[in-house]
Amino acid sequence: MNSLYDEKKRPVTICEIGCNHKGDLNIAKKMIKVASEFCGVDVVKFQKRDNKTLLSKDEYNSPHPVPENSYGNTYGEHREFLEFSIKEHEELKKECENCNVIYSTSIWDLESAKEIIDLHPNFIKIPSAINTNFLVLKFLCQKFTGKIHLSLGMTTIDEEKKIISVFEKYKRLKDLVLYHCISAYPVENDDLALNEIHRLDKTYSELVNSIGFSGHHKGIAADIAALALGAKFFERHFTLDRTWKGTDHAASLEPDGMRRLIRDLRSIDNALSFKNESTKKIEENQRNKLKKFVE
């Protein structure tokens, strides 16, 4: 599993299934298989919530803000319908191993963190929504021995610095992957603020494990720009059908889009190199034929 963080394996592609499985374990397993065999991803990632801990009573009992996307009469029922148990996450991890991809999950609360660390995933993801839940951050720094990936959507510079200070205090900076993220679904290109990747790379690349890009945008062109700006980890939401019921499908890639993204990232990653000789060998014939020296 350490090869995930080996320079030779980069860029690393993360297929965020999240809750796009519609609460169906068989669909989730099919998505793992498609992501692995057809798309060629490195990682498949899910989400884990303890909804009664995470949501207040009012939030739990309120109607879904977009009723046509709801899987229950209340937001709490909707979230419970989409939630896999820890036993089901064990099944998903085994399915990932069978398909030769790495399993991971985002955790949304302390109870979920406690459950997921017992599965010993390669890494755990902190979503933007809870990156200032310092109780969870400190718990993972102390109890989880794997890598910790963290998105910076909806986060001020002061909050960012405080997050960094927690990982510095617990001597876990080298286990931290920071992601630039804009938390909207989907995000228009004009709002992507991709130069933040360059800022994060310049500010933290010597301190943390790596810099990533978690995108909720349309298409795949922005990911190539993110690669050129210094991102090494690429997380995109994934669905089998963008017309399916649910709020994340519109900001997700379908299988062919994910396949093309991975193809292009790997191709351009190879192109982002320096010449290792004064002229390339493939230029020699043209140089001999066309080069003119005038003194």
C-alpha positions in Angstrom: 0.0 0.0 0.0 2.9 2.4 0.5 3.2 2.5 -3.3 0.2 4.9 -3.3 2.6 7.6 -2.1 5.5 6.7 -4.3 6.4 9.3 -6.9 6.4 6.7 -9.6 2.7 6.0 -9.0 1.5 9.6 -9.4 -0.9 11.1 -10.2 -3.2 9.1 -7.9 -6.8 9.0 -8.9 -9.6 8.6 -6.3 -13.1 7.6 -7.4 -15.5 9.1 -4.9 -18.6 6.9 -4.9 -19.8 8.6 -1.8 -23.6 8.0 -1.6 -24.1 7.6 -5.3 -24.8 3.9 -4.8 -28.4 4.8 -3.8 -28.2 2.7 -0.7 -27.8 -0.5 -2.6 -24.7 -2.7 -1.7 -24.9 -4.5 -5.0 -24.8 -1.3 -7.0 -21.8 -0.2 -4.8 -20.0 -3.4 -5.6 -20.7 -3.0 -9.3 -19.4 0.6 -9.2 -16.1 -0.7 -7.6 -15.8 -3.2 -10.4 -16.4 -0.7 -13.2 -14.1 1.9 -11.6 -11.3 -0.7 -11.4 -11.7 -2.7 -14.6 -13.0 -0.1 -17.1 -11.7 3.2 -15.6 -8.4 2.0 -14.1 -8.7 4.1 -10.8 -6.2 3.7 -7.9 -8.7 4.2 -5.1 -12.4 3.8 -4.5 -13.8 5.9 -1.7 -17.1 5.9 0.3 -18.6 7.9 3.2 -19.4 7.0 6.8 -21.8 8.9 9.0 -23.4 8.3 12.4 -26.5 10.3 11.5 -28.0 10.6 15.0 -24.7 12.0 16.3 -24.0 14.2 13.3 -27.5 15.7 13.0 -29.5 17.7 15.5 -33.0 16.4 16.3 -34.4 19.2 14.3 -32.1 18.5 11.3 -32.9 14.8 11.5 -36.7 15.3 11.5 -36.8 18.1 8.9 -37.8 17.4 5.3 -35.0 17.0 2.7 -34.3 20.4 1.2 -34.7 18.9 -2.3 -37.7 16.5 -1.9 -37.3 14.9 -5.3 -33.9 13.6 -4.3 -34.9 12.3 -0.9 -35.0 8.6 0.0 -37.1 9.1 3.1 -39.8 11.3 4.6 -37.3 13.3 6.6 -33.7 14.2 6.1 -32.7 11.8 8.8 -34.5 8.9 7.1 -32.9 9.9 3.8 -29.4 9.8 5.3 -30.1 6.4 7.1 -31.3 4.9 3.8 -28.0 5.7 2.1 -25.9 4.7 5.0 -23.9 1.4 5.0 -23.1 -0.4 8.3 -19.6 -1.1 9.3 -20.1 -4.7 8.3 -21.1 -3.6 4.8 -18.0 -1.4 4.7 -16.0 -4.5 5.5 -17.6 -6.1 2.5 -16.8 -3.1 0.3 -13.2 -3.2 1.4 -12.9 -6.9 0.5 -14.5 -6.2 -2.9 -11.9 -3.4 -3.5 -9.2 -5.9 -2.6 -10.6 -8.4 -5.0 -10.7 -5.8 -7.7 -7.1 -4.6 -7.0 -8.1 -1.1 -5.9 -7.5 0.6 -2.6 -10.5 1.1 -0.3 -11.0 4.3 1.6 -13.8 6.4 3.2 -14.6 9.9 4.4 -15.7 10.1 8.0 -18.2 12.7 9.2 -18.1 12.4 13.0 -16.1 10.8 15.8 -18.2 7.7 16.1 -17.6 6.9 12.4 -13.9 7.6 12.8 -13.7 5.0 15.6 -15.5 2.4 13.5 -13.5 3.0 10.3 -10.0 2.9 11.9 -10.7 -0.7 12.9 -10.8 -1.6 9.2 -7.2 -0.3 8.8 -7.7 1.6 5.5 -4.8 3.0 3.7 -6.1 6.4 4.4 -9.1 8.2 5.9 -10.5 11.4 4.3 -11.7 14.4 6.3 -14.4 16.2 4.2 -14.5 20.0 4.1 -17.6 20.1 6.3 -15.8 18.8 9.4 -12.2 19.9 8.8 -12.6 22.2 11.8 -13.9 19.5 14.1 -10.7 19.4 16.0 -11.9 16.6 18.3 -12.0 14.3 15.2 -8.7 15.6 13.9 -6.9 15.1 17.2 -8.5 11.6 17.6 -7.2 10.5 14.1 -3.8 12.0 14.8 -3.5 10.0 18.0 -5.2 6.8 17.1 -5.0 6.2 13.3 -1.6 5.1 11.9 -2.5 5.5 8.2 -2.4 8.7 6.0 -5.0 11.4 6.6 -6.4 13.3 3.6 -8.2 16.6 4.2 -10.2 18.9 2.0 -10.1 22.7 2.4 -13.5 23.7 0.9 -15.4 26.4 2.8 -12.2 27.1 4.9 -10.6 30.4 5.7 -6.8 30.9 5.8 -6.9 31.3 9.6 -8.8 28.0 9.9 -6.3 26.4 7.5 -3.4 27.5 9.7 -5.1 26.1 12.8 -5.7 22.7 11.0 -2.0 22.6 10.1 -1.0 23.4 13.7 -2.9 20.4 15.0 -1.0 18.0 12.7 2.2 19.8 13.5 1.5 19.3 17.3 1.0 15.6 16.9 3.9 15.2 14.4 1.6 14.0 11.7 2.3 16.5 8.9 4.1 14.0 6.8 1.0 11.8 6.9 -1.2 14.7 5.7 -2.5 15.2 2.1 -4.2 18.6 1.6 -6.8 19.1 -1.1 -7.9 22.3 -2.7 -11.7 22.1 -3.0 -14.6 24.4 -3.8 -17.7 23.1 -2.1 -20.5 23.6 -4.6 -22.2 20.9 -6.7 -21.4 21.4 -9.5 -18.8 24.2 -9.7 -18.4 26.4 -12.8 -14.9 26.8 -14.1 -14.9 30.5 -13.2 -15.2 29.6 -9.6 -12.6 26.9 -9.4 -9.8 29.1 -8.1 -7.2 26.6 -9.3 -4.2 28.9 -8.4 -5.0 27.9 -4.8 -3.3 24.6 -5.7 -0.1 26.5 -6.5 -0.4 28.5 -3.2 -0.8 25.3 -1.2 2.1 23.6 -3.0 4.4 26.6 -2.4 3.3 27.0 1.2 3.1 23.4 2.4 4.8 21.0 -0.1 7.9 20.7 2.1 5.8 20.1 5.2 3.0 17.8 4.3 2.9 14.5 2.3 1.3 15.9 -0.8 -1.2 18.3 -2.4 -4.4 17.2 -4.0 -7.5 18.5 -5.9 -11.0 17.5 -5.0 -13.2 18.6 -7.9 -17.0 18.9 -8.2 -16.8 20.6 -11.6 -18.0 19.7 -15.1 -15.7 17.9 -17.5 -12.0 17.0 -17.1 -10.0 19.9 -18.4 -9.6 21.6 -15.0 -7.9 18.4 -13.6 -5.2 18.7 -16.2 -4.6 22.3 -15.2 -4.5 21.2 -11.5 -1.8 18.6 -12.4 0.3 21.3 -14.0 -0.1 23.5 -10.9 1.2 20.8 -8.6 -1.6 18.5 -7.5 -0.7 14.8 -7.1 -4.0 13.3 -5.8 -7.2 13.7 -7.8 -10.6 13.0 -6.3 -13.7 13.1 -8.5 -17.3 11.9 -7.7 -18.3 8.9 -9.7 -21.7 7.6 -10.9 -23.0 5.0 -13.3 -25.7 7.4 -14.5 -25.8 11.2 -14.0 -29.6 11.2 -14.3 -30.0 9.0 -11.2 -31.9 10.3 -8.1 -29.6 12.2 -5.7 -27.8 15.5 -5.3 -24.2 14.4 -6.2 -24.8 12.8 -9.6 -24.8 16.0 -11.5 -21.3 16.8 -10.2 -20.0 13.3 -10.9 -18.2 11.6 -13.8 -19.8 8.6 -15.5 -17.5 5.7 -16.4 -16.2 6.9 -19.7 -15.5 10.4 -18.3 -13.5 8.8 -15.4 -11.6 6.6 -17.8 -10.7 9.5 -20.1 -9.7 11.6 -17.1 -7.3 8.9 -15.8 -5.9 8.4 -19.3 -5.2 12.1 -19.8 -3.7 12.6 -16.3 -1.2 9.9 -16.8 -0.4 11.0 -20.3 0.2 14.6 -19.3 2.0 13.6 -16.2 4.6 11.9 -18.5 4.7 15.0 -20.6 5.5 17.3 -17.6 9.2 16.6 -17.6 12.5 18.2 -18.4 14.8 17.2 -21.3 17.5 14.9 -19.9 19.9 15.8 -22.7 20.6 19.0 -24.6 18.4 17.9 -27.5 16.0 14.9 -27.6 17.0 11.9 -29.7 13.8 12.1 -31.6 14.9 15.6 -32.9 18.2 14.3 -34.3 17.0 13.7 -37.9 15.2 17.0 -38.1 18.2 18.8 -36.5 20.6 17.3 -39.1 18.3 18.2 -41.9 17.0 21.7 -40.9 19.3 23.3 -38.4 21.2 26.3 -39.8 24.2 27.8 -38.2 25.0 31.4 -39.1 27.9 33.4 -37.5 
